[in-house]
Amino acid sequence: MNTPITVQYKINAPAEKVWNALTDKNEMKSWYFDIQDFVLETGKEFNFYEPGEAKKYHHQCKILEIIPNRKLKHTWAYPELSEAVTTVTWELQEEDTGTLLTLTHENTEGFDGLGENFSKESFTEGWNGIIGQSLKEYLEK
């Protein structure tokens, strides 16, 4: 059975502010990746690389679902390395003192043959760093 990766953090910011950080490419580069071709529209594809000059790991994604201030769902693939396509869902739930952000990354087992950098543990660690440190610090400063 394929168990998705789920990472959840409480962010001390309103859902609208979290949503803007997730969907505005100018904000994204402050805490996530520099995604030049990101357009918030269902069906649009976007591409990015790991930071650095090496242009390592081409990520290719396609937006599947948008519910403003609540949900962003997109594919996540490495077209040069694998035919596998996974799904990443960002869900926001407004709470009294902020926003509960839940990220679910499904079907990462398709990347199992690509090595340690693509393991479930590596993805979990990466998402915890991206959300629990980078995004949280960016929004709570």
Order of alpha helices (4+ residues) and beta strands (2+ residues): beta-alpha-alpha-beta-beta-beta-beta-beta-alpha-alpha
